[in-house]
Amino acid sequence: MPNFSEGTRPEVIAELAGAAGRAYVIDVDADADHNRVVISVVGQTPQLLDALVASVQVAMQHIDLREHRGVHPRVGAADVIPIVPLDGASLADAHELARTLGDRVWDELKVPVYYYGHGEEHTLADIRAGRARPSLGDELHVSAGAVCIGARHPLVAFNVILPGLRLLEARALARALRESGGGLRGVQALAFELTDGRVQLSMNLFRLEETPPSAVVAELERRGVSIGSQHVIGLCPAAVANQAATGRLLEARLAAAVARRGGLKREAAELARTGIDQDALLLAAKRSAALIPVLRAAGVLGEDMRTMLDIAVRGLRSAALRTD
């Protein structure tokens, strides 16, 4: 799920996604205020490695950190590349892929690499705070900075607009909500003032079984905080989705990507819009399962496509049962 320091130039975002299209691009989510785009890419190891290296190369060519402006902290043009295992893969597999990717980025592109997360000494917070040296390379690339690469479990990036708070108040709230500050389990939080003056609470939720987006909203309501619009950045596992994740469900996007690769563009578009209510989840699960015999009969159902559909069907069905 690479995060690139570009959220305002559609042509560059399209080129980044095009390079990543050597695997399956299931979502492109750009934010102009953060000047950042998250591209969700799925695939088996060889294709995924090629896709990520190609997209880092595009970022290196088109993004100059010396000219970059945006509210989100960053260390590189291709800022962060978390490798997230899906069903059937392990964190050890993701860690191995992260290490291989880092080797290729340094060997082929000469962009320094920080390793973080599972199996590594440092966290992403350590790197952003300057408490770590690059794992590969010495000095940062003059225009591209460095790339942070690591393995982790799925998380949800969840932003909430706070219309009733000033920035200093929002920063105090963010500190109170963080797990590291004794707040909610599995919450990392920052507060930003956006270009139009709105104040945003920006969170990563990394213990989803304990603290899904709905739990954060409930805590804000308990504290009497006025809540504006809510946004999921990237994608959200269906099992922990709230209303803000409508049309942004990981499993539905997996099925949509397979349908698109099989030439079923209308089916792909409808799956991509899947909502979070039980009927919508069950219908999406049925439609995902129905793709298997259709694509097999057409002779285009590869092993990777079948795996993605299996993950989609199980995840959507499980999420529907949870809403019962």
Secondary structure, DSSP 8 states (H G I E B T S, - for coil): --EES--S-HHHHHHHHHHHTTSEEEEEEEETTTTEEEEEEE--HHHHHHHHHHHHHHHHHH--GGG---SS--SBSEEEEEE---TT--HHHHHHHHHHHHHHIIIII---EEEEETTSS--HHHHHTT----SB-SS-BTTTB-EEEEE----EEEEEE-TT--HHHHHHHHHHHSGGGTSSTTEEEEEEE-TTS-EEEEEEE--TTT--HHHHHHHHHHTT-----EEEES-B-GGG--GGGTT-BHHHHHHHHHHHHTT-HHHHHHHHT--SSHHHHHHHHHHHHHHHHHHHHTT---HHHHHHHHHHHHHHHHHHHHT-
